[in-house]
Amino acid sequence: MDDFGWARRLVAEALGTGFLLATVVGSGIMAAKLAGGNDAIALLGNTLPTGSILVVLILIFGPISGAHFNPAVSLVFTLRGELSLSLLIGYLAAQVFGGVLGVWAAHIMFDLPIWQLSTTVRSGVGQWFAEFVATFGLIATILGCMSWTKPSIPYAVGLYITAAYWFTASTSFANPAVTIARALSNTFAGIAPTGVLGFIAAQIFGAIAALALTGWLFRQQLAGRA
């Protein structure tokens, strides 16, 4: 990745995370409106735009910031020595800030109150384990593609999230910034604030576990491409 400077990298992370959240929340609102009470159709209508926009956003912003859009991903790259601690802090702030703006943008587009708190309860061992699995798989996907076929990362991440929406009980948030932002939307994609800390803890543990395992599994390839 070329050196684009802090400002451009942070703006790329904020914009990318913002568009991601606008897509997650906006498509959830639209899907719920059009599905006529059919939750399966609504979830499908939420899933496909999310997976699709991830491909687009990673292709656009990847060369600038690495297109993390996710504190768990940024943490992993910091632990790998590829992102400084100071830049990690900047990325985290940009991701959360961008995510909240993206949620508010979705509310404005659909004529909803900008400030909301979700009442959708997502908690319990099953939900937390689902977030652990979802984030573990996301990090493994990224590091695996870095080892073998780096140009495939945008497509692999988009496809993984599309699948994980359906095979995880939590619908695969797999992202602390997404979790925080979705707590501010009392819509189809929301999560009650009381469930945020549990989700984030599971996501961080999942990311670290994936880093540890892939560090052993792909160590020669990752070392050669670092």
Contacts in CASP RR format, 6 or more apart in sequence:
PFRMAT RR
TARGET T0000
AUTHOR 0000-0000-0000
METHOD contacts of the structure
MODEL  1
MDDFGWARRLVAEALGTGFLLATVVGSGIMAAKLAGGNDAIALLGNTLPT
GSILVVLILIFGPISGAHFNPAVSLVFTLRGELSLSLLIGYLAAQVFGGV
LGVWAAHIMFDLPIWQLSTTVRSGVGQWFAEFVATFGLIATILGCMSWTK
PSIPYAVGLYITAAYWFTASTSFANPAVTIARALSNTFAGIAPTGVLGFI
AAQIFGAIAALALTGWLFRQQLAGRA
1 62 0 8 1.000
1 63 0 8 1.000
1 64 0 8 1.000
1 65 0 8 1.000
1 66 0 8 1.000
2 63 0 8 1.000
4 12 0 8 1.000
4 64 0 8 1.000
4 65 0 8 1.000
6 87 0 8 1.000
6 90 0 8 1.000
8 64 0 8 1.000
8 65 0 8 1.000
9 64 0 8 1.000
9 65 0 8 1.000
9 87 0 8 1.000
9 91 0 8 1.000
10 65 0 8 1.000
10 90 0 8 1.000
10 91 0 8 1.000
10 93 0 8 1.000
10 94 0 8 1.000
11 94 0 8 1.000
12 61 0 8 1.000
12 62 0 8 1.000
12 64 0 8 1.000
12 65 0 8 1.000
12 66 0 8 1.000
12 67 0 8 1.000
13 61 0 8 1.000
13 65 0 8 1.000
13 68 0 8 1.000
13 69 0 8 1.000
13 91 0 8 1.000
13 94 0 8 1.000
13 95 0 8 1.000
13 98 0 8 1.000
14 94 0 8 1.000
14 95 0 8 1.000
14 97 0 8 1.000
14 98 0 8 1.000
14 99 0 8 1.000
14 101 0 8 1.000
15 61 0 8 1.000
15 98 0 8 1.000
16 57 0 8 1.000
16 60 0 8 1.000
16 61 0 8 1.000
16 67 0 8 1.000
16 69 0 8 1.000
16 98 0 8 1.000
17 69 0 8 1.000
17 70 0 8 1.000
17 94 0 8 1.000
17 95 0 8 1.000
17 96 0 8 1.000
17 98 0 8 1.000
17 99 0 8 1.000
17 102 0 8 1.000
17 177 0 8 1.000
17 178 0 8 1.000
17 181 0 8 1.000
18 98 0 8 1.000
18 99 0 8 1.000
18 101 0 8 1.000
18 102 0 8 1.000
18 105 0 8 1.000
19 53 0 8 1.000
19 57 0 8 1.000
19 102 0 8 1.000
20 50 0 8 1.000
20 53 0 8 1.000
20 54 0 8 1.000
20 57 0 8 1.000
20 69 0 8 1.000
20 99 0 8 1.000
20 178 0 8 1.000
21 98 0 8 1.000
21 99 0 8 1.000
21 100 0 8 1.000
21 101 0 8 1.000
21 102 0 8 1.000
21 103 0 8 1.000
21 106 0 8 1.000
21 178 0 8 1.000
21 181 0 8 1.000
21 182 0 8 1.000
22 102 0 8 1.000
22 103 0 8 1.000
22 105 0 8 1.000
22 106 0 8 1.000
22 109 0 8 1.000
23 49 0 8 1.000
23 50 0 8 1.000
23 53 0 8 1.000
24 46 0 8 1.000
24 50 0 8 1.000
24 178 0 8 1.000
24 182 0 8 1.000
24 189 0 8 1.000
25 102 0 8 1.000
25 103 0 8 1.000
25 106 0 8 1.000
25 107 0 8 1.000
25 181 0 8 1.000
25 182 0 8 1.000
25 185 0 8 1.000
25 187 0 8 1.000
25 189 0 8 1.000
25 190 0 8 1.000
26 106 0 8 1.000
26 109 0 8 1.000
26 110 0 8 1.000
26 187 0 8 1.000
26 189 0 8 1.000
27 45 0 8 1.000
27 46 0 8 1.000
27 48 0 8 1.000
27 49 0 8 1.000
27 50 0 8 1.000
28 42 0 8 1.000
28 45 0 8 1.000
28 46 0 8 1.000
28 187 0 8 1.000
28 188 0 8 1.000
28 189 0 8 1.000
29 106 0 8 1.000
29 110 0 8 1.000
29 112 0 8 1.000
29 187 0 8 1.000
29 188 0 8 1.000
29 189 0 8 1.000
30 45 0 8 1.000
30 110 0 8 1.000
31 41 0 8 1.000
31 42 0 8 1.000
31 43 0 8 1.000
31 44 0 8 1.000
31 45 0 8 1.000
31 46 0 8 1.000
31 188 0 8 1.000
32 42 0 8 1.000
32 187 0 8 1.000
32 188 0 8 1.000
34 41 0 8 1.000
35 41 0 8 1.000
35 42 0 8 1.000
35 45 0 8 1.000
36 42 0 8 1.000
42 188 0 8 1.000
43 165 0 8 1.000
43 166 0 8 1.000
43 171 0 8 1.000
46 165 0 8 1.000
46 171 0 8 1.000
46 188 0 8 1.000
46 189 0 8 1.000
47 162 0 8 1.000
47 165 0 8 1.000
47 166 0 8 1.000
48 162 0 8 1.000
50 161 0 8 1.000
50 162 0 8 1.000
50 165 0 8 1.000
51 158 0 8 1.000
51 159 0 8 1.000
51 161 0 8 1.000
51 162 0 8 1.000
52 158 0 8 1.000
54 154 0 8 1.000
54 157 0 8 1.000
54 158 0 8 1.000
54 161 0 8 1.000
55 154 0 8 1.000
55 155 0 8 1.000
55 157 0 8 1.000
55 158 0 8 1.000
56 154 0 8 1.000
57 67 0 8 1.000
57 69 0 8 1.000
58 66 0 8 1.000
58 67 0 8 1.000
58 153 0 8 1.000
58 154 0 8 1.000
58 157 0 8 1.000
58 158 0 8 1.000
59 154 0 8 1.000
60 67 0 8 1.000
61 67 0 8 1.000
61 69 0 8 1.000
65 91 0 8 1.000
67 154 0 8 1.000
68 74 0 8 1.000
68 77 0 8 1.000
68 91 0 8 1.000
68 95 0 8 1.000
69 95 0 8 1.000
69 175 0 8 1.000
69 177 0 8 1.000
70 95 0 8 1.000
70 138 0 8 1.000
70 174 0 8 1.000
70 175 0 8 1.000
70 176 0 8 1.000
70 177 0 8 1.000
70 178 0 8 1.000
71 91 0 8 1.000
71 92 0 8 1.000
71 95 0 8 1.000
71 96 0 8 1.000
71 175 0 8 1.000
71 176 0 8 1.000
71 177 0 8 1.000
72 135 0 8 1.000
72 138 0 8 1.000
72 139 0 8 1.000
72 174 0 8 1.000
72 175 0 8 1.000
72 176 0 8 1.000
72 203 0 8 1.000
72 204 0 8 1.000
72 206 0 8 1.000
72 207 0 8 1.000
73 138 0 8 1.000
73 139 0 8 1.000
73 142 0 8 1.000
73 207 0 8 1.000
74 83 0 8 1.000
74 88 0 8 1.000
74 91 0 8 1.000
74 92 0 8 1.000
74 95 0 8 1.000
75 88 0 8 1.000
75 204 0 8 1.000
75 207 0 8 1.000
75 208 0 8 1.000
76 139 0 8 1.000
76 142 0 8 1.000
76 143 0 8 1.000
76 207 0 8 1.000
76 208 0 8 1.000
76 210 0 8 1.000
76 211 0 8 1.000
77 83 0 8 1.000
78 84 0 8 1.000
78 85 0 8 1.000
78 88 0 8 1.000
79 208 0 8 1.000
79 211 0 8 1.000
80 211 0 8 1.000
80 222 0 8 1.000
80 226 0 8 1.000
82 226 0 8 1.000
83 91 0 8 1.000
92 177 0 8 1.000
95 177 0 8 1.000
96 177 0 8 1.000
96 180 0 8 1.000
96 181 0 8 1.000
98 177 0 8 1.000
98 181 0 8 1.000
99 177 0 8 1.000
99 178 0 8 1.000
99 180 0 8 1.000
99 181 0 8 1.000
100 180 0 8 1.000
100 181 0 8 1.000
100 184 0 8 1.000
102 181 0 8 1.000
103 181 0 8 1.000
103 182 0 8 1.000
103 184 0 8 1.000
103 185 0 8 1.000
104 114 0 8 1.000
104 184 0 8 1.000
106 112 0 8 1.000
106 185 0 8 1.000
106 187 0 8 1.000
107 113 0 8 1.000
107 114 0 8 1.000
107 116 0 8 1.000
107 185 0 8 1.000
108 114 0 8 1.000
112 187 0 8 1.000
115 184 0 8 1.000
116 184 0 8 1.000
116 185 0 8 1.000
116 186 0 8 1.000
116 187 0 8 1.000
117 183 0 8 1.000
117 184 0 8 1.000
117 186 0 8 1.000
117 192 0 8 1.000
117 193 0 8 1.000
118 182 0 8 1.000
118 183 0 8 1.000
118 184 0 8 1.000
118 185 0 8 1.000
118 186 0 8 1.000
118 187 0 8 1.000
118 190 0 8 1.000
118 191 0 8 1.000
118 192 0 8 1.000
118 193 0 8 1.000
119 186 0 8 1.000
119 192 0 8 1.000
120 186 0 8 1.000
120 190 0 8 1.000
120 191 0 8 1.000
120 192 0 8 1.000
121 192 0 8 1.000
121 194 0 8 1.000
121 195 0 8 1.000
122 170 0 8 1.000
122 190 0 8 1.000
122 191 0 8 1.000
122 192 0 8 1.000
122 195 0 8 1.000
122 199 0 8 1.000
123 192 0 8 1.000
123 194 0 8 1.000
123 195 0 8 1.000
123 198 0 8 1.000
126 169 0 8 1.000
126 170 0 8 1.000
127 169 0 8 1.000
127 170 0 8 1.000
127 199 0 8 1.000
128 198 0 8 1.000
128 199 0 8 1.000
128 201 0 8 1.000
128 202 0 8 1.000
129 169 0 8 1.000
129 202 0 8 1.000
130 168 0 8 1.000
130 169 0 8 1.000
130 170 0 8 1.000
130 172 0 8 1.000
130 202 0 8 1.000
131 168 0 8 1.000
131 170 0 8 1.000
131 172 0 8 1.000
131 173 0 8 1.000
131 174 0 8 1.000
131 198 0 8 1.000
131 199 0 8 1.000
131 202 0 8 1.000
131 203 0 8 1.000
131 206 0 8 1.000
132 202 0 8 1.000
132 203 0 8 1.000
132 205 0 8 1.000
132 206 0 8 1.000
132 209 0 8 1.000
133 168 0 8 1.000
133 206 0 8 1.000
134 164 0 8 1.000
134 168 0 8 1.000
134 170 0 8 1.000
134 172 0 8 1.000
134 173 0 8 1.000
134 174 0 8 1.000
134 203 0 8 1.000
135 174 0 8 1.000
135 175 0 8 1.000
135 202 0 8 1.000
135 203 0 8 1.000
135 204 0 8 1.000
135 206 0 8 1.000
135 207 0 8 1.000
135 210 0 8 1.000
136 206 0 8 1.000
136 207 0 8 1.000
136 209 0 8 1.000
136 210 0 8 1.000
137 160 0 8 1.000
137 164 0 8 1.000
137 174 0 8 1.000
137 210 0 8 1.000
138 157 0 8 1.000
138 160 0 8 1.000
138 161 0 8 1.000
138 164 0 8 1.000
138 172 0 8 1.000
138 174 0 8 1.000
138 207 0 8 1.000
138 210 0 8 1.000
139 206 0 8 1.000
139 207 0 8 1.000
139 210 0 8 1.000
139 211 0 8 1.000
139 214 0 8 1.000
140 210 0 8 1.000
140 213 0 8 1.000
140 214 0 8 1.000
141 156 0 8 1.000
141 157 0 8 1.000
141 160 0 8 1.000
142 153 0 8 1.000
142 156 0 8 1.000
142 157 0 8 1.000
143 210 0 8 1.000
143 211 0 8 1.000
143 214 0 8 1.000
143 215 0 8 1.000
143 218 0 8 1.000
143 222 0 8 1.000
144 214 0 8 1.000
144 218 0 8 1.000
144 221 0 8 1.000
145 152 0 8 1.000
145 153 0 8 1.000
145 156 0 8 1.000
146 153 0 8 1.000
146 221 0 8 1.000
146 222 0 8 1.000
146 225 0 8 1.000
147 214 0 8 1.000
147 218 0 8 1.000
147 221 0 8 1.000
147 222 0 8 1.000
147 225 0 8 1.000
148 221 0 8 1.000
150 225 0 8 1.000
161 172 0 8 1.000
161 174 0 8 1.000
164 171 0 8 1.000
164 172 0 8 1.000
164 174 0 8 1.000
165 171 0 8 1.000
165 172 0 8 1.000
170 199 0 8 1.000
173 179 0 8 1.000
173 182 0 8 1.000
173 191 0 8 1.000
173 199 0 8 1.000
173 203 0 8 1.000
174 203 0 8 1.000
175 203 0 8 1.000
176 199 0 8 1.000
176 200 0 8 1.000
176 203 0 8 1.000
176 204 0 8 1.000
179 191 0 8 1.000
179 196 0 8 1.000
179 199 0 8 1.000
179 200 0 8 1.000
179 203 0 8 1.000
180 196 0 8 1.000
180 200 0 8 1.000
182 189 0 8 1.000
182 190 0 8 1.000
182 191 0 8 1.000
183 190 0 8 1.000
183 191 0 8 1.000
183 192 0 8 1.000
183 193 0 8 1.000
183 195 0 8 1.000
183 196 0 8 1.000
191 199 0 8 1.000
214 222 0 8 1.000
215 222 0 8 1.000
END
